[in-house]
């Protein structure tokens, strides 16, 4: 084939790519949720350059990977891989780049550090930064398996155009997510103040009144016993609320929600070093969670761990987040003393967990086994394609 034919072929390939690009903006218009935007972009990148696998990562202002969304890998493979990448090596290198990285063999790149066990053997690589306001806020990664054709100049050009289109959409979605998180933080502070300045003071005054009435000579013993019980119950409730206020006011990592990072942060806050903690968070389970869902699941896990530490005396706590065909499932399990569900009162923490689950439309299951520990399971229904469309 002569030079003119090769040039014409490359031009035809690029023209095909650019024609396909016309649908990309329409595909993304109306997407409000960052996970949905990232999923759509990863899928679009896969289709655009006919890759076997594609992914997109977002980075915070310090260049640290905040989210990682992929396509082309089955849910079974994703569950075997476990936690998402942290952004070291090649994936993080694009956070510091202003141009594409293309390689016929990814293993030839100096920043490549190998695949984790169970990872597909990807060889052919194309990475393109998504830049806005002078920094890389996200990156697209496209790969093909060994034996496939290397990515062409036209592939790289098409991916670069997609990155330009994606910059505005991703920047807007990230801004919405930050704003939503700020509103959540502000609401937490307001609720904490209201609980402290209003609810606790009211309960405290009520407790004093009940306590004073227990010394009345004209009250029978049964009434005094009931009043003593009421004072104890009020004091327990005040203690529960103070614990909840501490949780609300606890400092949290800045930036967008990241359950892998934030769960570790919560464990350091709540679980003593003498207790063993095990965390398993599947990358597949993180992909569809919104800011509100991540926030609610984090608080439910925090409350479950707090209850276990305060009342269960366990030696081990296990936290698991994974995806099933029907739901994203959070499980917090301890090997403590458990409790008898029939005789144990429902505390503020349990009420809070149920309230958050109702907001999520999730099923909450608490399985206590006296002498063997407690399991808290939250199942958040996965949205169907039609529900995702309606959500927009």
C-alpha positions in Angstrom: 0.0 0.0 0.0 1.4 3.4 -1.0 1.8 6.5 1.2 -1.3 8.2 -0.3 -3.4 5.1 0.3 -2.1 4.9 3.9 -2.9 8.5 4.5 -6.3 8.1 3.0 -6.9 5.1 5.2 -5.9 7.0 8.3 -8.1 9.9 7.3 -11.0 7.6 6.7 -10.5 6.1 10.2 -10.3 9.5 11.8 -13.4 10.6 10.0 -15.3 7.5 11.2 -14.2 8.3 14.8 -15.3 12.0 14.5 -18.7 10.9 13.1 -19.1 8.7 16.1 -18.1 11.5 18.4 -21.2 13.4 17.4 -23.4 11.2 19.6 -21.1 11.6 22.7 -22.5 15.0 23.8 -26.1 13.7 23.4 -25.2 10.7 25.4 -23.9 12.8 28.3 -26.5 15.6 28.3 -28.8 15.4 31.3 -26.5 13.2 33.4 -26.5 14.8 36.9 -24.6 12.1 38.8 -20.8 11.8 38.7 -20.8 7.9 38.8 -23.3 7.8 35.9 -21.2 10.4 33.9 -18.0 8.3 34.4 -19.7 5.1 33.5 -21.0 6.5 30.3 -17.6 8.0 29.4 -15.8 4.7 30.1 -18.2 2.9 27.9 -18.0 5.5 25.2 -14.2 5.3 25.2 -14.4 1.5 24.9 -16.7 1.7 21.9 -14.9 4.6 20.2 -11.5 3.0 19.8 -12.8 -0.6 19.9 -10.8 -1.4 23.1 -11.2 -4.6 25.1 -11.2 -2.7 28.4 -11.7 1.0 29.3 -11.6 3.0 32.5 -11.8 6.5 33.8 -10.3 7.9 37.0 -10.8 11.3 38.7 -8.2 13.1 40.7 -8.4 15.6 43.5 -6.5 18.9 43.7 -3.4 17.1 45.0 -3.5 14.6 42.1 -4.7 11.7 44.3 -7.0 9.3 42.6 -10.6 9.8 44.0 -12.7 7.5 41.8 -12.0 4.7 39.4 -14.7 3.4 37.0 -14.2 0.6 34.5 -15.9 -1.3 31.8 -15.1 -4.5 29.9 -14.4 -6.5 33.0 -17.2 -8.8 34.2 -18.6 -8.5 37.7 -17.1 -11.8 38.7 -13.6 -10.6 37.7 -14.2 -7.3 39.5 -15.2 -9.1 42.7 -12.0 -11.2 42.5 -9.9 -8.1 42.1 -11.3 -6.6 45.3 -10.4 -3.0 46.1 -9.9 -0.5 43.3 -6.4 0.8 42.4 -5.0 3.6 44.5 -3.5 5.5 41.6 0.2 4.6 42.0 2.3 3.7 38.9 1.0 4.2 35.4 -2.6 5.0 36.4 -1.4 7.9 38.5 1.2 9.1 36.0 -1.5 10.6 33.8 -2.6 12.8 36.7 0.7 14.6 36.1 0.6 14.6 32.2 -0.8 17.0 29.7 -0.7 14.7 26.8 -1.6 11.1 25.8 0.5 8.0 26.5 0.4 5.3 23.9 2.2 1.9 24.0 2.1 -1.3 22.0 3.2 -3.1 25.1 2.3 -1.6 28.5 5.1 -3.6 30.1 7.6 -1.4 28.3 6.5 1.7 30.2 8.8 2.6 33.1 5.8 3.4 35.4 4.1 0.1 34.8 4.3 -2.0 38.1 2.4 -5.1 37.1 -1.1 -6.5 37.4 -2.7 -7.8 40.7 -3.6 -11.4 40.8 -6.7 -12.3 38.7 -6.3 -9.2 36.5 -6.8 -9.6 32.8 -3.6 -9.6 30.8 -3.8 -6.2 29.0 -0.9 -5.4 26.7 -1.9 -2.5 24.3 -2.4 0.8 26.1 -3.7 4.3 25.4 -4.1 6.8 28.2 -5.5 10.3 27.7 -5.7 13.1 30.3 -8.9 15.1 30.8 -7.8 18.6 31.6 -9.6 21.7 32.8 -8.4 25.0 34.3 -4.7 24.0 33.9 -4.8 20.7 35.7 -5.7 17.0 35.0 -8.9 16.3 36.7 -9.5 12.9 35.2 -7.9 10.4 32.8 -9.2 7.9 30.3 -7.5 4.5 30.0 -8.1 2.1 27.0 -6.4 -1.3 26.6 -6.4 -4.3 24.4 -5.3 -7.8 25.2 -2.1 -9.4 23.9 -2.3 -10.2 20.2 -4.6 -7.3 19.3 -3.8 -4.4 17.0 -1.9 -1.4 18.6 -3.9 1.8 18.9 -3.4 4.1 15.9 -2.8 7.8 15.5 -6.5 8.1 14.6 -7.5 6.3 17.8 -5.4 8.6 19.9 -6.8 11.7 18.1 -10.4 10.5 18.7 -9.7 9.7 22.4 -8.2 13.2 22.7 -11.3 14.8 21.2 -13.4 12.7 23.6 -11.3 14.0 26.5 -11.9 17.6 25.5 -15.7 16.9 25.3 -15.6 15.1 28.6 -13.7 17.9 30.4 -16.7 20.2 30.8 -19.1 17.4 31.7 -16.8 15.9 34.3 -15.9 19.2 35.8 -19.5 20.1 36.2 -20.4 16.7 37.7 -17.4 16.9 40.1 -18.6 20.4 41.1 -22.1 19.2 41.8 -20.7 16.3 43.9 -18.5 18.7 46.0 -21.4 21.0 46.5 -23.6 18.1 47.6 -20.9 17.0 50.1 -20.5 20.5 51.5 -24.3 20.7 52.0 -24.2 17.3 53.8 -21.3 18.5 56.1 -23.1 21.8 56.9 -26.3 19.8 57.6 -24.4 17.5 60.0 -23.0 20.5 61.9 -26.5 22.1 62.2 -28.1 18.9 63.4 -25.3 18.4 66.0 -25.8 21.9 67.3 -29.6 21.5 67.5 -29.2 18.2 69.3 -26.8 19.7 71.8 -28.5 23.0 72.4 -32.1 21.8 72.2 -32.7 18.1 72.7 -30.1 17.3 75.3 -31.0 20.4 77.4 -34.7 19.5 77.3 -33.9 15.8 78.3 -31.6 17.0 81.0 -34.3 19.2 82.5 -36.9 16.4 82.3 -34.4 14.1 84.1 -34.0 16.6 86.9 -37.7 16.9 87.3 -38.2 13.1 87.5 -35.3 12.8 89.9 -36.7 15.5 92.2 -40.1 13.7 92.3 -38.5 10.5 93.5 -38.0 12.1 96.9 -41.7 13.0 97.3 -43.0 11.4 100.5 -46.6 11.3 99.1 -45.6 9.1 96.1 -45.9 5.3 96.5 -42.9 3.0 96.0 -44.1 1.8 92.6 -44.3 5.4 91.2 -40.8 6.1 92.7 -39.4 3.0 91.0 -41.0 4.0 87.7 -39.4 7.5 88.1 -36.0 6.0 88.9 -36.3 3.9 85.7 -37.3 7.0 83.7 -34.3 8.9 84.9 -32.0 6.0 84.0 -33.6 5.8 80.5 -33.2 9.5 80.0 -29.5 9.4 81.0 -29.0 6.5 78.6 -30.7 8.5 75.8 -28.6 11.6 76.6 -25.4 9.4 76.4 -26.6 7.9 73.0 -27.2 11.5 71.6 -23.8 12.6 72.8 -22.2 9.7 71.0 -24.2 10.6 67.9 -23.1 14.2 68.2 -19.5 13.1 68.4 -20.0 11.1 65.2 -21.6 14.1 63.4 -18.9 16.5 64.5 -16.0 14.1 63.8 -13.6 15.5 61.2 -13.8 13.7 57.9 -11.4 13.6 55.0 -11.8 16.5 52.5 -12.7 15.9 48.9 -15.3 13.6 47.3 -16.6 10.5 49.2 -14.3 7.5 48.9 -15.6 4.6 50.9 -12.2 2.8 50.7 -10.4 5.7 52.2 -13.2 7.0 54.5 -14.0 3.5 55.9 -10.3 3.2 57.0 -10.6 6.7 58.6 -13.7 5.7 60.6 -12.1 2.4 61.7 -9.1 4.4 63.1 -11.6 6.7 65.0 -13.8 3.9 66.5 -12.1 0.5 66.6 -9.4 0.2 69.3 -6.0 -1.1 68.1 -6.4 -4.2 70.3 -9.3 -5.3 68.0 -8.7 -6.8 64.6 -10.5 -5.2 61.7 -10.9 -6.7 58.2 -12.1 -4.6 55.3 -13.1 -5.9 51.9 -14.5 -3.3 49.4 -15.1 -4.4 45.9 -14.4 -1.9 43.1 -17.6 -3.0 41.3 -19.6 -2.1 44.3 -18.3 1.5 44.3 -19.2 2.3 40.7 -22.9 3.1 41.0 -23.0 4.7 44.5 -24.0 8.4 44.6 -22.6 10.9 47.1 -25.7 10.4 49.3 -25.6 6.6 49.2 -21.8 6.6 50.0 -22.5 9.0 52.9 -25.4 7.0 54.3 -23.5 3.6 54.0 -20.5 5.1 55.8 -22.7 6.3 58.7 -24.4 3.0 58.9 -21.1 1.2 59.1 -19.8 3.7 61.6 -22.9 3.1 63.8 -22.7 -0.6 63.5 -19.0 -0.6 64.5 -19.7 1.8 67.4 -22.4 -0.5 68.7 -20.1 -3.5 68.5 -17.3 -1.8 70.3 -19.5 -0.3 73.0 -21.7 -3.2 73.7 -20.3 -6.4 72.1 -16.7 -6.6 73.4 -15.5 -8.3 70.2 -12.0 -9.2 69.2 -12.7 -8.8 65.5 -14.9 -6.7 63.3 -15.3 -7.3 59.5 -16.6 -4.8 57.0 -17.6 -6.0 53.5 -19.0 -4.1 50.6 -19.8 -6.0 47.4 -22.3 -6.1 44.5 -24.8 -8.8 43.7 -27.0 -8.8 40.6 -29.8 -7.1 42.6 -28.1 -4.9 45.2 -25.0 -3.3 46.6 -24.5 -5.0 50.0 -22.8 -3.6 53.1 -22.1 -6.1 55.9 -20.6 -5.3 59.3 -20.0 -8.4 61.4 -18.4 -8.8 64.8 -17.6 -11.8 67.0 -18.7 -10.2 70.3 -21.3 -11.3 72.8 -24.3 -10.5 70.6 -27.7 -9.8 72.2 -31.2 -11.1 72.6 -33.3 -9.2 70.1 -36.5 -9.9 72.0 -35.4 -8.3 75.2 -32.9 -5.6 74.1 -34.3 -2.1 73.6 -33.8 -0.3 70.3 -31.3 2.5 70.8 -30.8 5.8 68.9 -28.1 4.2 66.8 -30.5 1.5 65.5 -33.2 4.1 64.8 -30.7 6.2 62.8 -29.6 3.2 60.8 -33.2 2.3 59.9 -33.9 6.0 59.0 -30.9 6.1 56.6 -31.9 2.7 55.1 -35.4 4.0 54.5 -34.0 7.0 52.6 -31.8 4.7 50.5 -34.8 2.4 49.8 -32.5 -0.3 51.3 -33.3 -3.4 53.3 -31.7 -3.5 56.8 -31.2 -6.8 58.5 -29.7 -7.1 62.0 -28.9 -10.6 63.1 -27.8 -11.0 66.7 -26.6 -14.3 68.1 -26.1 -14.3 71.9 -22.6 -15.3 72.6 -21.5 -15.3 69.0 -21.7 -11.7 67.7 -23.9 -9.5 65.5 -24.3 -9.1 61.8 -25.6 -5.9 60.3 -26.5 -6.2 56.6 -27.7 -3.3 54.3 -28.8 -4.1 50.7 -29.2 -1.0 48.4 -31.2 -2.0 45.3 -29.2 -1.5 42.1 -30.9 0.8 39.5 -32.1 -0.8 36.3 -31.2 1.0 33.0 -34.7 2.4 32.9 -34.4 3.7 36.4 -31.0 5.3 35.6 -32.8 7.0 32.6 -35.6 8.2 34.8 -33.1 9.5 37.4 -31.7 11.9 34.8 
